[in-house]
Amino acid sequence: MSTFEPDPLSAVDVQPLSTVDLEAGLTELEELVGLLAQAPDDAERVPDKAAQRLLTAAVRLYVAKVRAGSPAAAFPDEDAITATEVVVAVSRMLEAVEVEVFELAVWQNWGVTGKGA
């Protein structure tokens, strides 16, 4: 069974980021990802490490927001992502951190995931 580890970012001094800077960068990134979604073979041109870093940063940001009490849903609207895309990503993420699906259910019941909090 895996263990719960404290957030390594909790001790990091993060400098304020302009919302304008963040929105501009995010818009550019979304456009690039949108192009890759239209031509899946081009996704191979993106280094695995880059995709991993992006996913890691997004997950850490979202978890920080949840821990800070944000009620925001994981996605901006129900059409933002498919169930298949979520299952593929979550399955690989759970595998990477050696968490079984039944463990996820236990964590949800404990309130560790922020579900229902």
N, C-alpha and C positions, 0 to 999 in steps of 0.2 A: 504494500500500500504506500502511496506517495505521502510526503509530508508537506504541511503548509509552511511556506517560508515568508518572512517579512519582506515587504517591498523594498528593493535596493534603492529606489528613487526617493524614498522618504527622507534620506539624509542629504540629498543633493540640493545645492543652492541653484535654483532655476531663475534666470534673468527674465524680466517681463518681455513678452513678445507682442508686437503690435498686431492687433486684430486684422488690420489691413494687410500686413505682410503675410500673416497666416492664411487669410482668404485668397490672396493672389497666388501663393504657392500651391494651395489646395486645388484651386481652379485649374492651374496648369497640370498638376498631377492627374486630376480627374479626366482631363482631356486626353492625356497620354494613355491612361488605362482604358478609356473608351475606345481609342483607336486600336489598342491591342485586342480588345474584346471583339471587334469587328473582323480582325484578321488573327485568329488564334495562333497560327503558325509563327507570327512575328513575336509572340510571347517568349519563344525560345531565345530571342535576341537579348532579353532582359536577364542579367546574371541572377542565378538563384539567390546569391547573397543579398542582392539589392531587394528582391521581393521579400526575403526573410527579415531584413532590417525594417522595411516598411510595415510589415505585419506586426512586428514586435513593437514598434513605436505606436502604431494605432491601438493595439491592445493595451499597452501601458497607459496611454492617454485616456482611453475609455474607462479603464479600471480606476484611475485616479479621480475621474469625474464621478463615478458611482460611489466611491468611498467618501467623496466630498458631499454626497447627498443629492447629486443630480438625478432627476427623475426621467432624463432623456432616454428614449428607446434606443436600441442598438443601431437602428437604421432610420434614415429620415422619413421614409414612407414604405408602405408594404410592397411597392414595386421596385424598390431600390436594389434588391438582390433576390435570387431564387432560393427555394428550400434546398435544392441540390447543391448550389454553391456553398451555402452555410454548412451542410452536412459534410461535404468534402473537406472544407477548411477546418471545421471543428474536429472531425475524425483525425486529421493529420496533427492538429495541435495537441489533442489528448494523447495521441501516440508519442509525440515528441517529449512530453513531460511525464510519460508513464502513468497516466491516470486512466483508469477503466471507467466505462460508462456508469456502472453501478456506484463507483466512488463519487462521480459527479452528482448523482441523485442524493447521496449522503450529504455532500457539501451543501447542496441546495436546502436540504432539511435543517442543517445547522445554521443556515443564514450566512454562510461564508461568501456566497456568490453575489449577494446583494439582492437576490430574488425575493420579492415580497417585503423588502426592508423599507 
